[in-house]
């Protein structure tokens, strides 16, 4: 997760990976999962724009964090 303010003054959050929420065999322990989950939840709540690295991540953001779809954009392949 990256947080920054763009040139228009909007708060932007970039989300690359949410595998710790989906995969049962992820190496994070329960504390790390809770920490990352709540940190991301607060950042997404304050964000004006959310950039997802893939359509699957965008779907998981809507599924787990209830962020409106119109607030989420996909990162284009040439920006990665």
N, C-alpha and C positions, 0 to 999 in steps of 0.2 A: 504494500500500500504506500502510495506517495500522496502527500497533501501539499497543495500550493495555491497561490492566487494568480490568476491569469492577468493579461494586460487590461482586461475590461473590469477587473476588480471582483470577479466571481471566484468563489471557493471551489476548487477542483480536487477530486479524489480519484486516483488511478488505482484500480484493483487488478492484480495480475493472477492471483491464485486463491481459490477457496477450498482447496483439497482437504484441508484440516477439518472442514465441516462435513464432508461427504465420505471420505475414505475411512474405514474402520481401522485399518492397519497403518495409519499415519504415525510418524515417529513422535509427534507432540504428545506430551502427557496432558492430563485433564486441566492442570493449571494454565499451561500454555494455550490450550484451546480456548478456555474461558477468557484469558487475557486478550488474545487476538480478536475474538468474537466481539467483546465489549468495546475494545478500542476502535474497531471498524464500525460498529453500530453507531457510536457517537459521532465519528467522522462523517458517515453517510447521512446522518440526521442533519448536520450543519452544512453539508455540501450543496452548492448550487448546480453542479455538474458532476456526473460520475462517468469515468471512462473505463470501460471493461476491455480486457485483453482478447476475449473471444465471446462468441454467442452463448457458450455454455456458462461462462462466468456471469454474463448479463442475466441469464435465466436464474442462476443461483442467487444473485443479488436481489432479484424480485422475490424469489421464493423464501429466502431466509431473513431478509431485511425489509421487505415490503416497500421498496423504493419504486416510485412510479416509472413506468417504461419510458416516458417522454423525457425523463431526467438523465437517462443512460445513453451514452453513445459508444460505439465500438472503435477501438484504435485501428487505424488503417495499417496495412501490412508494411508500408514503407516507413512508418514511424518507429517500428520495433527495433 
